[in-house]
């Protein structure tokens, strides 16, 4: 029995709320940079992450043009989806509303309000990075009877 997710399963899994680890090649001869980030994903679409456009991760992503995004469950039996693909767009302007929608996905309405209020001054530095899933590696250990 295969533990790999079907295309429909992996799309649905990635659309769930998980903290993703985004990995990008480093340019200093060091190992890749791996950073946990919130993301948004609709099945069949692109993965979108919002981050500080001046950050090291954003600079490396711009230079590399490709990243890996890995999302996993925190409870056993584990499930994960690791997706590699090209960066298709980087929006250098992100609105407070875009940030609020992403925060609401993770924190709920009330939590998003507080988060955005506390970090409102960061909005001008944010960028939205779009990633097209190209290569998938998935596992669903619930299929092993666990």
N, CA, C and O atoms as CSV, one atom per row, in Angstrom:
chain,resi,resn,atom,element,x,y,z
A,1,UNK,N,N,0.833,-1.177,0.000
A,1,UNK,CA,C,0.000,0.000,0.000
A,1,UNK,C,C,0.885,1.251,0.000
A,1,UNK,O,O,1.837,1.348,0.773
A,2,UNK,N,N,0.563,2.185,-0.860
A,2,UNK,CA,C,1.325,3.428,-0.948
A,2,UNK,C,C,0.901,4.397,0.150
A,2,UNK,O,O,-0.285,4.550,0.442
A,3,UNK,N,N,1.877,5.037,0.742
A,3,UNK,CA,C,1.605,6.064,1.741
A,3,UNK,C,C,1.528,7.457,1.116
A,3,UNK,O,O,1.242,8.440,1.799
A,4,UNK,N,N,1.788,7.526,-0.189
A,4,UNK,CA,C,1.706,8.810,-0.884
A,4,UNK,C,C,0.256,9.271,-0.949
A,4,UNK,O,O,-0.661,8.457,-1.059
A,5,UNK,N,N,0.060,10.570,-0.881
A,5,UNK,CA,C,-1.278,11.130,-1.037
A,5,UNK,C,C,-1.638,11.160,-2.516
A,5,UNK,O,O,-0.771,11.328,-3.374
A,6,UNK,N,N,-2.912,10.998,-2.800
A,6,UNK,CA,C,-3.394,11.173,-4.163
A,6,UNK,C,C,-3.344,12.668,-4.484
A,6,UNK,O,O,-3.217,13.488,-3.575
A,7,UNK,N,N,-3.443,13.031,-5.766
A,7,UNK,CA,C,-3.476,14.462,-6.086
A,7,UNK,C,C,-4.581,15.217,-5.337
A,7,UNK,O,O,-4.347,16.322,-4.849
A,8,UNK,N,N,-5.761,14.643,-5.242
A,8,UNK,CA,C,-6.852,15.314,-4.520
A,8,UNK,C,C,-6.535,15.436,-3.032
A,8,UNK,O,O,-6.820,16.463,-2.417
A,9,UNK,N,N,-5.946,14.389,-2.453
A,9,UNK,CA,C,-5.590,14.424,-1.031
A,9,UNK,C,C,-4.520,15.473,-0.746
A,9,UNK,O,O,-4.608,16.203,0.241
A,10,UNK,N,N,-3.522,15.548,-1.602
A,10,UNK,CA,C,-2.442,16.506,-1.352
A,10,UNK,C,C,-2.921,17.941,-1.520
A,10,UNK,O,O,-2.501,18.827,-0.775
A,11,UNK,N,N,-3.790,18.176,-2.486
A,11,UNK,CA,C,-4.353,19.520,-2.678
A,11,UNK,C,C,-5.160,19.933,-1.450
A,11,UNK,O,O,-5.023,21.052,-0.955
A,12,UNK,N,N,-6.002,19.018,-0.962
A,12,UNK,CA,C,-6.820,19.312,0.222
A,12,UNK,C,C,-5.937,19.516,1.450
A,12,UNK,O,O,-6.187,20.415,2.253
A,13,UNK,N,N,-4.913,18.688,1.598
A,13,UNK,CA,C,-4.011,18.808,2.746
A,13,UNK,C,C,-3.313,20.164,2.750
A,13,UNK,O,O,-3.274,20.841,3.777
A,14,UNK,N,N,-2.769,20.558,1.616
A,14,UNK,CA,C,-2.037,21.819,1.552
A,14,UNK,C,C,-2.960,23.013,1.793
A,14,UNK,O,O,-2.510,24.058,2.263
A,15,UNK,N,N,-4.241,22.865,1.475
A,15,UNK,CA,C,-5.204,23.944,1.712
A,15,UNK,C,C,-5.569,24.077,3.194
A,15,UNK,O,O,-6.115,25.101,3.604
A,16,UNK,N,N,-5.274,23.050,3.998
A,16,UNK,CA,C,-5.528,23.133,5.439
A,16,UNK,C,C,-4.551,24.132,6.065
A,16,UNK,O,O,-3.579,24.547,5.434
A,17,UNK,N,N,-4.823,24.504,7.299
A,17,UNK,CA,C,-3.954,25.448,8.009
A,17,UNK,C,C,-2.791,24.697,8.647
A,17,UNK,O,O,-2.975,23.902,9.570
A,18,UNK,N,N,-1.608,24.962,8.144
A,18,UNK,CA,C,-0.355,24.432,8.691
A,18,UNK,C,C,0.664,25.560,8.637
A,18,UNK,O,O,0.550,26.450,7.794
A,19,UNK,N,N,1.635,25.539,9.498
A,19,UNK,CA,C,2.779,26.437,9.337
A,19,UNK,C,C,3.724,25.723,8.382
A,19,UNK,O,O,4.111,24.578,8.617
A,20,UNK,N,N,4.091,26.403,7.312
A,20,UNK,CA,C,4.981,25.798,6.318
A,20,UNK,C,C,6.423,26.170,6.623
A,20,UNK,O,O,6.698,27.222,7.201
A,21,UNK,N,N,7.327,25.306,6.232
A,21,UNK,CA,C,8.746,25.646,6.245
A,21,UNK,C,C,9.140,25.878,4.790
A,21,UNK,O,O,9.074,24.974,3.958
A,22,UNK,N,N,9.547,27.105,4.507
A,22,UNK,CA,C,9.969,27.482,3.161
A,22,UNK,C,C,11.495,27.411,3.134
A,22,UNK,O,O,12.176,27.999,3.974
A,23,UNK,N,N,12.013,26.676,2.148
A,23,UNK,CA,C,13.454,26.463,2.037
A,23,UNK,C,C,13.944,27.024,0.709
A,23,UNK,O,O,13.340,26.801,-0.339
A,24,UNK,N,N,15.050,27.756,0.775
A,24,UNK,CA,C,15.619,28.368,-0.424
A,24,UNK,C,C,17.141,28.221,-0.362
A,24,UNK,O,O,17.741,28.243,0.713
A,25,UNK,N,N,17.743,28.072,-1.532
A,25,UNK,CA,C,19.202,27.961,-1.604
A,25,UNK,C,C,19.848,29.227,-1.060
A,25,UNK,O,O,19.377,30.337,-1.308
A,26,UNK,N,N,20.932,29.043,-0.317
A,26,UNK,CA,C,21.703,30.168,0.197
A,26,UNK,C,C,22.821,30.458,-0.800
A,26,UNK,O,O,23.248,29.572,-1.541
A,27,UNK,N,N,23.282,31.684,-0.814
A,27,UNK,CA,C,24.322,32.044,-1.780
A,27,UNK,C,C,25.696,32.212,-1.139
A,27,UNK,O,O,26.623,32.701,-1.784
A,28,UNK,N,N,25.833,31.815,0.114
A,28,UNK,CA,C,27.112,31.966,0.806
A,28,UNK,C,C,27.837,30.643,0.999
A,28,UNK,O,O,28.732,30.549,1.839
A,29,UNK,N,N,27.473,29.634,0.247
A,29,UNK,CA,C,28.103,28.333,0.400
A,29,UNK,C,C,27.633,27.590,1.634
A,29,UNK,O,O,28.192,26.553,1.991
A,30,UNK,N,N,26.614,28.113,2.282
A,30,UNK,CA,C,26.046,27.451,3.453
A,30,UNK,C,C,24.888,26.574,3.008
A,30,UNK,O,O,24.497,26.581,1.841
A,31,UNK,N,N,24.342,25.815,3.962
A,31,UNK,CA,C,23.160,25.014,3.669
A,31,UNK,C,C,21.987,25.918,3.336
A,31,UNK,O,O,22.053,27.128,3.556
A,32,UNK,N,N,20.918,25.348,2.810
A,32,UNK,CA,C,19.760,26.163,2.457
A,32,UNK,C,C,19.155,26.839,3.687
A,32,UNK,O,O,19.253,26.327,4.802
A,33,UNK,N,N,18.533,27.988,3.468
A,33,UNK,CA,C,17.823,28.706,4.517
A,33,UNK,C,C,16.419,28.115,4.618
A,33,UNK,O,O,15.720,28.012,3.611
A,34,UNK,N,N,16.006,27.731,5.805
A,34,UNK,CA,C,14.677,27.155,6.037
A,34,UNK,C,C,13.974,27.994,7.097
A,34,UNK,O,O,14.474,28.143,8.212
A,35,UNK,N,N,12.804,28.546,6.743
A,35,UNK,CA,C,12.090,29.486,7.597
A,35,UNK,C,C,10.622,29.078,7.707
A,35,UNK,O,O,9.987,28.813,6.686
A,36,UNK,N,N,10.063,29.021,8.929
A,36,UNK,CA,C,8.629,28.758,9.069
A,36,UNK,C,C,7.827,30.009,8.698
A,36,UNK,O,O,8.152,31.115,9.131
A,37,UNK,N,N,6.785,29.825,7.899
A,37,UNK,CA,C,5.945,30.942,7.457
A,37,UNK,C,C,4.487,30.513,7.358
A,37,UNK,O,O,4.177,29.349,7.107
A,38,UNK,N,N,3.604,31.480,7.561
A,38,UNK,CA,C,2.196,31.284,7.230
A,38,UNK,C,C,2.070,31.325,5.709
A,38,UNK,O,O,2.873,31.961,5.026
A,39,UNK,N,N,1.063,30.647,5.195
A,39,UNK,CA,C,0.844,30.654,3.748
A,39,UNK,C,C,-0.646,30.540,3.457
A,39,UNK,O,O,-1.439,30.199,4.334
A,40,UNK,N,N,-1.008,30.828,2.228
A,40,UNK,CA,C,-2.370,30.605,1.753
A,40,UNK,C,C,-2.279,29.740,0.505
A,40,UNK,O,O,-1.353,29.875,-0.295
A,41,UNK,N,N,-3.248,28.854,0.352
A,41,UNK,CA,C,-3.274,27.975,-0.818
A,41,UNK,C,C,-4.708,27.551,-1.081
A,41,UNK,O,O,-5.426,27.137,-0.171
A,42,UNK,N,N,-5.108,27.658,-2.324
A,42,UNK,CA,C,-6.388,27.135,-2.787
A,42,UNK,C,C,-6.075,26.011,-3.765
A,42,UNK,O,O,-5.229,26.189,-4.641
A,43,UNK,N,N,-6.737,24.844,-3.642
A,43,UNK,CA,C,-6.433,23.711,-4.520
A,43,UNK,C,C,-6.366,24.118,-5.994
A,43,UNK,O,O,-7.251,24.794,-6.519
A,44,UNK,N,N,-5.291,23.682,-6.632
A,44,UNK,CA,C,-5.077,23.977,-8.039
A,44,UNK,C,C,-4.395,25.306,-8.297
A,44,UNK,O,O,-4.056,25.624,-9.436
A,45,UNK,N,N,-4.192,26.082,-7.244
A,45,UNK,CA,C,-3.606,27.408,-7.407
A,45,UNK,C,C,-2.153,27.467,-6.994
A,45,UNK,O,O,-1.437,26.466,-7.007
A,46,UNK,N,N,-1.743,28.652,-6.632
A,46,UNK,CA,C,-0.376,28.879,-6.191
A,46,UNK,C,C,-0.328,29.040,-4.676
A,46,UNK,O,O,-1.316,29.420,-4.048
A,47,UNK,N,N,0.814,28.753,-4.111
A,47,UNK,CA,C,1.063,29.001,-2.699
A,47,UNK,C,C,1.486,30.462,-2.590
A,47,UNK,O,O,2.301,30.941,-3.378
A,48,UNK,N,N,0.930,31.161,-1.612
A,48,UNK,CA,C,1.289,32.561,-1.407
A,48,UNK,C,C,1.785,32.733,0.021
A,48,UNK,O,O,1.093,32.377,0.974
A,49,UNK,N,N,2.982,33.278,0.162
A,49,UNK,CA,C,3.526,33.622,1.476
A,49,UNK,C,C,3.754,35.131,1.503
A,49,UNK,O,O,4.088,35.743,0.489
A,50,UNK,N,N,3.569,35.708,2.674
A,50,UNK,CA,C,3.797,37.138,2.865
A,50,UNK,C,C,4.924,37.282,3.875
A,50,UNK,O,O,4.890,36.682,4.950
A,51,UNK,N,N,5.916,38.077,3.521
A,51,UNK,CA,C,7.073,38.250,4.401
A,51,UNK,C,C,7.687,39.626,4.183
A,51,UNK,O,O,7.322,40.337,3.247
A,52,UNK,N,N,8.601,39.988,5.033
A,52,UNK,CA,C,9.314,41.254,4.924
A,52,UNK,C,C,10.151,41.233,3.641
A,52,UNK,O,O,11.037,40.393,3.485
A,53,UNK,N,N,9.868,42.145,2.743
A,53,UNK,CA,C,10.560,42.185,1.461
A,53,UNK,C,C,12.038,42.503,1.557
A,53,UNK,O,O,12.785,42.268,0.607
A,54,UNK,N,N,12.474,43.037,2.696
A,54,UNK,CA,C,13.888,43.364,2.896
A,54,UNK,C,C,14.646,42.263,3.622
A,54,UNK,O,O,15.850,42.385,3.846
A,55,UNK,N,N,13.963,41.202,3.988
A,55,UNK,CA,C,14.590,40.134,4.776
A,55,UNK,C,C,15.556,39.305,3.929
A,55,UNK,O,O,15.493,39.308,2.700
A,56,UNK,N,N,16.431,38.610,4.606
A,56,UNK,CA,C,17.371,37.714,3.921
A,56,UNK,C,C,16.615,36.665,3.117
A,56,UNK,O,O,16.988,36.364,1.983
A,57,UNK,N,N,15.546,36.101,3.701
A,57,UNK,CA,C,14.792,35.075,2.976
A,57,UNK,C,C,14.209,35.634,1.685
A,57,UNK,O,O,14.258,34.970,0.650
A,58,UNK,N,N,13.657,36.847,1.730
A,58,UNK,CA,C,13.085,37.443,0.520
A,58,UNK,C,C,14.173,37.704,-0.520
A,58,UNK,O,O,13.962,37.476,-1.711
A,59,UNK,N,N,15.321,38.177,-0.079
A,59,UNK,CA,C,16.432,38.416,-1.010
A,59,UNK,C,C,16.879,37.117,-1.674
A,59,UNK,O,O,17.103,37.073,-2.884
A,60,UNK,N,N,17.007,36.061,-0.873
A,60,UNK,CA,C,17.429,34.768,-1.431
A,60,UNK,C,C,16.378,34.198,-2.376
A,60,UNK,O,O,16.719,33.627,-3.412
A,61,UNK,N,N,15.100,34.349,-2.024
A,61,UNK,CA,C,14.022,33.849,-2.887
A,61,UNK,C,C,14.036,34.585,-4.220
A,61,UNK,O,O,13.890,33.964,-5.272
A,62,UNK,N,N,14.208,35.896,-4.185
A,62,UNK,CA,C,14.284,36.674,-5.436
A,62,UNK,C,C,15.435,36.165,-6.314
A,62,UNK,O,O,15.281,36.013,-7.526
A,63,UNK,N,N,16.571,35.908,-5.697
A,63,UNK,CA,C,17.753,35.477,-6.447
A,63,UNK,C,C,17.593,34.057,-6.989
A,63,UNK,O,O,17.910,33.798,-8.150
A,64,UNK,N,N,17.105,33.139,-6.157
A,64,UNK,CA,C,17.010,31.725,-6.552
A,64,UNK,C,C,15.878,31.476,-7.540
A,64,UNK,O,O,16.039,30.709,-8.489
A,65,UNK,N,N,14.742,32.114,-7.322
A,65,UNK,CA,C,13.604,31.922,-8.215
A,65,UNK,C,C,12.862,30.612,-8.024
A,65,UNK,O,O,11.878,30.354,-8.718
A,66,UNK,N,N,13.317,29.781,-7.096
A,66,UNK,CA,C,12.666,28.502,-6.793
A,66,UNK,C,C,12.768,28.257,-5.293
A,66,UNK,O,O,13.733,28.664,-4.646
A,67,UNK,N,N,11.760,27.588,-4.757
A,67,UNK,CA,C,11.768,27.256,-3.327
A,67,UNK,C,C,11.123,25.895,-3.118
A,67,UNK,O,O,10.495,25.336,-4.017
A,68,UNK,N,N,11.292,25.388,-1.926
A,68,UNK,CA,C,10.549,24.220,-1.468
A,68,UNK,C,C,9.697,24.669,-0.295
A,68,UNK,O,O,10.154,25.410,0.575
A,69,UNK,N,N,8.456,24.212,-0.283
A,69,UNK,CA,C,7.517,24.505,0.796
A,69,UNK,C,C,7.087,23.173,1.384
A,69,UNK,O,O,6.595,22.306,0.661
A,70,UNK,N,N,7.265,23.001,2.687
A,70,UNK,CA,C,6.871,21.759,3.355
A,70,UNK,C,C,5.885,22.081,4.465
A,70,UNK,O,O,6.164,22.905,5.336
A,71,UNK,N,N,4.732,21.426,4.429
A,71,UNK,CA,C,3.716,21.560,5.474
A,71,UNK,C,C,3.489,20.185,6.073
A,71,UNK,O,O,3.472,19.185,5.355
A,72,UNK,N,N,3.313,20.131,7.388
A,72,UNK,CA,C,3.141,18.837,8.052
A,72,UNK,C,C,2.175,18.960,9.215
A,72,UNK,O,O,1.930,20.052,9.728
A,73,UNK,N,N,1.636,17.832,9.617
A,73,UNK,CA,C,0.845,17.803,10.841
A,73,UNK,C,C,1.792,17.689,12.024
A,73,UNK,O,O,2.944,17.281,11.874
A,74,UNK,N,N,1.303,18.048,13.184
A,74,UNK,CA,C,2.121,17.992,14.395
A,74,UNK,C,C,1.803,16.775,15.251
A,74,UNK,O,O,2.514,16.480,16.212
A,75,UNK,N,N,0.733,16.071,14.901
A,75,UNK,CA,C,0.314,14.916,15.689
A,75,UNK,C,C,0.487,13.637,14.878
A,75,UNK,O,O,0.398,13.634,13.650
A,76,UNK,N,N,0.737,12.548,15.607
A,76,UNK,CA,C,0.818,11.237,14.951
A,76,UNK,C,C,-0.595,10.736,14.686
A,76,UNK,O,O,-1.513,11.059,15.441
A,77,UNK,N,N,-0.784,9.965,13.645
A,77,UNK,CA,C,0.166,9.615,12.589
A,77,UNK,C,C,0.389,10.825,11.675
A,77,UNK,O,O,-0.552,11.524,11.297
A,78,UNK,N,N,1.624,11.043,11.343
A,78,UNK,CA,C,2.013,12.243,10.611
A,78,UNK,C,C,1.565,12.206,9.152
A,78,UNK,O,O,1.415,11.152,8.535
A,79,UNK,N,N,1.361,13.418,8.639
A,79,UNK,CA,C,1.099,13.635,7.218
A,79,UNK,C,C,1.923,14.846,6.805
A,79,UNK,O,O,2.080,15.789,7.580
A,80,UNK,N,N,2.447,14.818,5.585
A,80,UNK,CA,C,3.154,16.002,5.094
A,80,UNK,C,C,3.063,16.092,3.583
A,80,UNK,O,O,2.844,15.104,2.882
A,81,UNK,N,N,3.238,17.316,3.112
A,81,UNK,CA,C,3.351,17.588,1.679
A,81,UNK,C,C,4.536,18.524,1.499
A,81,UNK,O,O,4.591,19.599,2.096
A,82,UNK,N,N,5.477,18.104,0.674
A,82,UNK,CA,C,6.632,18.922,0.333
A,82,UNK,C,C,6.506,19.261,-1.146
A,82,UNK,O,O,6.404,18.375,-1.995
A,83,UNK,N,N,6.515,20.539,-1.436
A,83,UNK,CA,C,6.261,21.016,-2.792
A,83,UNK,C,C,7.430,21.890,-3.226
A,83,UNK,O,O,7.844,22.792,-2.498
A,84,UNK,N,N,7.955,21.619,-4.409
A,84,UNK,CA,C,9.035,22.433,-4.959
A,84,UNK,C,C,8.532,23.072,-6.235
A,84,UNK,O,O,7.804,22.451,-7.010
A,85,UNK,N,N,8.928,24.326,-6.451
A,85,UNK,CA,C,8.504,24.963,-7.680
A,85,UNK,C,C,9.022,26.376,-7.826
A,85,UNK,O,O,9.677,26.913,-6.933
A,86,UNK,N,N,8.713,26.974,-8.981
A,86,UNK,CA,C,9.203,28.316,-9.270
A,86,UNK,C,C,8.388,29.401,-8.580
A,86,UNK,O,O,7.196,29.250,-8.314
A,87,UNK,N,N,9.070,30.486,-8.305
A,87,UNK,CA,C,8.397,31.702,-7.869
A,87,UNK,C,C,7.849,32.346,-9.137
A,87,UNK,O,O,8.605,32.649,-10.061
A,88,UNK,N,N,6.546,32.552,-9.182
A,88,UNK,CA,C,5.930,33.091,-10.398
A,88,UNK,C,C,5.700,34.590,-10.333
A,88,UNK,O,O,5.577,35.249,-11.365
A,89,UNK,N,N,5.641,35.131,-9.119
A,89,UNK,CA,C,5.442,36.576,-8.961
A,89,UNK,C,C,5.853,36.982,-7.554
A,89,UNK,O,O,5.754,36.204,-6.605
A,90,UNK,N,N,6.313,38.208,-7.447
A,90,UNK,CA,C,6.551,38.815,-6.139
A,90,UNK,C,C,5.882,40.182,-6.173
A,90,UNK,O,O,6.293,41.077,-6.912
A,91,UNK,N,N,4.845,40.323,-5.360
A,91,UNK,CA,C,4.146,41.601,-5.245
A,91,UNK,C,C,4.870,42.423,-4.186
A,91,UNK,O,O,4.947,42.018,-3.026
A,92,UNK,N,N,5.397,43.566,-4.580
A,92,UNK,CA,C,6.145,44.392,-3.641
A,92,UNK,C,C,5.249,45.281,-2.789
A,92,UNK,O,O,5.733,45.980,-1.898
A,93,UNK,N,N,3.954,45.258,-3.055
A,93,UNK,CA,C,2.997,46.005,-2.250
A,93,UNK,C,C,1.969,45.031,-1.700
A,93,UNK,O,O,1.330,44.296,-2.452
A,94,UNK,N,N,1.817,45.032,-0.384
A,94,UNK,CA,C,0.830,44.192,0.291
A,94,UNK,C,C,-0.035,45.114,1.135
A,94,UNK,O,O,0.481,45.967,1.858
A,95,UNK,N,N,-1.346,44.945,1.045
A,95,UNK,CA,C,-2.251,45.800,1.806
A,95,UNK,C,C,-2.475,45.243,3.209
A,95,UNK,O,O,-2.212,44.072,3.483
A,96,UNK,N,N,-2.964,46.105,4.080
A,96,UNK,CA,C,-3.339,45.670,5.424
A,96,UNK,C,C,-4.405,44.584,5.320
A,96,UNK,O,O,-4.402,43.635,6.103
A,97,UNK,N,N,-5.318,44.719,4.357
A,97,UNK,CA,C,-6.388,43.731,4.182
A,97,UNK,C,C,-5.824,42.366,3.800
A,97,UNK,O,O,-6.293,41.345,4.303
A,98,UNK,N,N,-4.831,42.333,2.922
A,98,UNK,CA,C,-4.196,41.060,2.554
A,98,UNK,C,C,-3.531,40.420,3.769
A,98,UNK,O,O,-3.650,39.214,3.985
A,99,UNK,N,N,-2.841,41.224,4.551
A,99,UNK,CA,C,-2.191,40.703,5.757
A,99,UNK,C,C,-3.233,40.203,6.749
A,99,UNK,O,O,-3.041,39.170,7.390
A,100,UNK,N,N,-4.346,40.945,6.875
A,100,UNK,CA,C,-5.394,40.558,7.820
A,100,UNK,C,C,-5.997,39.212,7.416
A,100,UNK,O,O,-6.222,38.359,8.274
A,101,UNK,N,N,-6.260,39.012,6.129
A,101,UNK,CA,C,-6.834,37.737,5.667
A,101,UNK,C,C,-5.916,36.568,6.002
A,101,UNK,O,O,-6.385,35.518,6.440
A,102,UNK,N,N,-4.627,36.739,5.804
A,102,UNK,CA,C,-3.688,35.671,6.127
A,102,UNK,C,C,-3.640,35.444,7.639
A,102,UNK,O,O,-3.628,34.301,8.095
A,103,UNK,N,N,-3.612,36.523,8.409
A,103,UNK,CA,C,-3.600,36.391,9.872
A,103,UNK,C,C,-4.886,35.731,10.364
A,103,UNK,O,O,-4.849,34.925,11.294
A,104,UNK,N,N,-6.016,36.062,9.752
A,104,UNK,CA,C,-7.296,35.452,10.155
A,104,UNK,C,C,-7.269,33.947,9.920
A,104,UNK,O,O,-7.831,33.191,10.712
A,105,UNK,N,N,-6.635,33.506,8.858
A,105,UNK,CA,C,-6.524,32.070,8.564
A,105,UNK,C,C,-5.874,31.333,9.737
A,105,UNK,O,O,-6.262,30.209,10.058
A,106,UNK,N,N,-4.899,31.958,10.365
A,106,UNK,CA,C,-4.145,31.308,11.446
A,106,UNK,C,C,-4.628,31.670,12.850
A,106,UNK,O,O,-4.544,30.849,13.763
A,107,UNK,N,N,-5.127,32.877,13.028
A,107,UNK,CA,C,-5.431,33.371,14.370
A,107,UNK,C,C,-6.908,33.601,14.647
A,107,UNK,O,O,-7.291,33.901,15.777
A,108,UNK,N,N,-7.748,33.460,13.608
A,108,UNK,CA,C,-9.155,33.801,13.779
A,108,UNK,C,C,-9.338,35.312,13.691
A,108,UNK,O,O,-8.366,36.067,13.665
A,109,UNK,N,N,-10.587,35.739,13.644
A,109,UNK,CA,C,-10.903,37.159,13.439
A,109,UNK,C,C,-10.321,38.046,14.541
A,109,UNK,O,O,-9.640,39.032,14.258
A,110,UNK,N,N,-10.589,37.695,15.779
A,110,UNK,CA,C,-10.137,38.526,16.894
A,110,UNK,C,C,-8.608,38.553,16.997
A,110,UNK,O,O,-8.007,39.605,17.211
A,111,UNK,N,N,-8.002,37.393,16.843
A,111,UNK,CA,C,-6.544,37.328,16.888
A,111,UNK,C,C,-5.904,38.107,15.758
A,111,UNK,O,O,-4.867,38.744,15.944
A,112,UNK,N,N,-6.525,38.058,14.571
A,112,UNK,CA,C,-5.999,38.797,13.422
A,112,UNK,C,C,-6.056,40.295,13.676
A,112,UNK,O,O,-5.123,41.023,13.338
A,113,UNK,N,N,-7.157,40.756,14.274
A,113,UNK,CA,C,-7.274,42.186,14.580
A,113,UNK,C,C,-6.113,42.638,15.461
A,113,UNK,O,O,-5.472,43.651,15.178
A,114,UNK,N,N,-5.844,41.893,16.522
A,114,UNK,CA,C,-4.764,42.246,17.437
A,114,UNK,C,C,-3.397,42.167,16.785
A,114,UNK,O,O,-2.548,43.031,17.001
A,115,UNK,N,N,-3.185,41.130,15.988
A,115,UNK,CA,C,-1.899,40.952,15.311
A,115,UNK,C,C,-1.627,42.102,14.347
A,115,UNK,O,O,-0.534,42.668,14.343
A,116,UNK,N,N,-2.618,42.445,13.535
A,116,UNK,CA,C,-2.436,43.516,12.549
A,116,UNK,C,C,-2.222,44.852,13.249
A,116,UNK,O,O,-1.387,45.652,12.828
A,117,UNK,N,N,-2.975,45.092,14.312
A,117,UNK,CA,C,-2.789,46.346,15.051
A,117,UNK,C,C,-1.366,46.441,15.607
A,117,UNK,O,O,-0.743,47.501,15.545
A,118,UNK,N,N,-0.863,45.349,16.142
A,118,UNK,CA,C,0.474,45.341,16.745
A,118,UNK,C,C,1.593,45.427,15.705
A,118,UNK,O,O,2.701,45.856,16.025
A,119,UNK,N,N,1.311,45.022,14.459
A,119,UNK,CA,C,2.361,44.980,13.427
A,119,UNK,C,C,2.035,45.868,12.224
A,119,UNK,O,O,2.630,45.709,11.159
A,120,UNK,N,N,1.102,46.792,12.386
A,120,UNK,CA,C,0.649,47.632,11.270
A,120,UNK,C,C,1.811,48.351,10.580
A,120,UNK,O,O,1.809,48.484,9.357
A,121,UNK,N,N,2.792,48.811,11.339
A,121,UNK,CA,C,3.909,49.548,10.746
A,121,UNK,C,C,4.774,48.686,9.832
A,121,UNK,O,O,5.565,49.224,9.058
A,122,UNK,N,N,4.645,47.372,9.902
A,122,UNK,CA,C,5.437,46.472,9.052
A,122,UNK,C,C,4.845,46.312,7.655
A,122,UNK,O,O,5.522,45.807,6.759
A,123,UNK,N,N,3.594,46.732,7.450
A,123,UNK,CA,C,2.904,46.495,6.178
A,123,UNK,C,C,3.679,47.047,4.989
A,123,UNK,O,O,3.749,46.398,3.945
A,124,UNK,N,N,4.256,48.227,5.128
A,124,UNK,CA,C,4.970,48.851,4.005
A,124,UNK,C,C,6.191,48.057,3.556
A,124,UNK,O,O,6.652,48.225,2.427
A,125,UNK,N,N,6.716,47.203,4.412
A,125,UNK,CA,C,7.902,46.403,4.069
A,125,UNK,C,C,7.541,45.037,3.483
A,125,UNK,O,O,8.421,44.331,2.990
A,126,UNK,N,N,6.280,44.657,3.526
A,126,UNK,CA,C,5.882,43.298,3.167
A,126,UNK,C,C,5.794,43.088,1.661
A,126,UNK,O,O,5.505,44.006,0.893
A,127,UNK,N,N,6.055,41.845,1.272
A,127,UNK,CA,C,5.850,41.430,-0.111
A,127,UNK,C,C,5.098,40.101,-0.096
A,127,UNK,O,O,5.154,39.356,0.882
A,128,UNK,N,N,4.408,39.818,-1.173
A,128,UNK,CA,C,3.687,38.548,-1.326
A,128,UNK,C,C,4.394,37.742,-2.411
A,128,UNK,O,O,4.568,38.207,-3.537
A,129,UNK,N,N,4.797,36.531,-2.050
A,129,UNK,CA,C,5.549,35.667,-2.960
A,129,UNK,C,C,4.639,34.540,-3.423
A,129,UNK,O,O,4.074,33.815,-2.604
A,130,UNK,N,N,4.497,34.395,-4.729
A,130,UNK,CA,C,3.648,33.359,-5.328
A,130,UNK,C,C,4.538,32.217,-5.817
A,130,UNK,O,O,5.541,32.440,-6.495
A,131,UNK,N,N,4.154,30.997,-5.461
A,131,UNK,CA,C,4.938,29.806,-5.806
A,131,UNK,C,C,4.027,28.805,-6.505
A,131,UNK,O,O,2.963,28.467,-5.986
A,132,UNK,N,N,4.431,28.333,-7.667
A,132,UNK,CA,C,3.642,27.331,-8.391
A,132,UNK,C,C,4.129,25.934,-8.022
A,132,UNK,O,O,5.282,25.593,-8.284
A,133,UNK,N,N,3.262,25.121,-7.415
A,133,UNK,CA,C,3.657,23.740,-7.103
A,133,UNK,C,C,3.991,22.979,-8.386
A,133,UNK,O,O,3.163,22.880,-9.292
A,134,UNK,N,N,5.190,22.451,-8.453
A,134,UNK,CA,C,5.634,21.729,-9.640
A,134,UNK,C,C,5.964,20.273,-9.316
A,134,UNK,O,O,5.558,19.364,-10.040
A,135,UNK,N,N,6.691,20.059,-8.244
A,135,UNK,CA,C,7.074,18.704,-7.830
A,135,UNK,C,C,6.570,18.469,-6.410
A,135,UNK,O,O,6.794,19.284,-5.515
A,136,UNK,N,N,5.883,17.339,-6.216
A,136,UNK,CA,C,5.284,17.013,-4.918
A,136,UNK,C,C,5.926,15.755,-4.343
A,136,UNK,O,O,6.224,14.807,-5.069
A,137,UNK,N,N,6.132,15.760,-3.031
A,137,UNK,CA,C,6.508,14.569,-2.278
A,137,UNK,C,C,5.604,14.558,-1.052
A,137,UNK,O,O,5.626,15.497,-0.256
A,138,UNK,N,N,4.813,13.507,-0.895
A,138,UNK,CA,C,3.833,13.473,0.194
A,138,UNK,C,C,3.860,12.137,0.911
A,138,UNK,O,O,4.268,11.116,0.357
A,139,UNK,N,N,3.418,12.171,2.151
A,139,UNK,CA,C,3.216,10.944,2.921
A,139,UNK,C,C,2.013,11.144,3.824
A,139,UNK,O,O,1.789,12.225,4.369
A,140,UNK,N,N,1.250,10.081,3.964
A,140,UNK,CA,C,0.097,10.063,4.864
A,140,UNK,C,C,0.171,8.769,5.654
A,140,UNK,O,O,-0.259,7.714,5.187
A,141,UNK,N,N,0.723,8.862,6.859
A,141,UNK,CA,C,0.926,7.665,7.670
A,141,UNK,C,C,-0.364,7.137,8.285
A,141,UNK,O,O,-0.355,6.087,8.927
A,142,UNK,N,N,-1.483,7.858,8.097
A,142,UNK,CA,C,-2.767,7.276,8.512
A,142,UNK,C,C,-3.107,6.083,7.625
A,142,UNK,O,O,-3.878,5.209,8.021
A,143,UNK,N,N,-2.530,6.049,6.427
A,143,UNK,CA,C,-2.771,4.930,5.508
A,143,UNK,C,C,-2.068,3.653,5.961
A,143,UNK,O,O,-2.358,2.566,5.461
A,144,UNK,N,N,-1.145,3.790,6.908
A,144,UNK,CA,C,-0.421,2.619,7.421
A,144,UNK,C,C,-1.174,1.982,8.586
A,144,UNK,O,O,-0.678,1.068,9.244
A,145,UNK,N,N,-2.374,2.481,8.821
A,145,UNK,CA,C,-3.184,1.914,9.894
A,145,UNK,C,C,-2.905,2.542,11.240
A,145,UNK,O,O,-3.349,2.034,12.269
A,146,UNK,N,N,-2.169,3.650,11.241
A,146,UNK,CA,C,-1.808,4.298,12.493
A,146,UNK,C,C,-2.676,5.402,12.778
A,146,UNK,O,O,-2.514,6.066,13.802
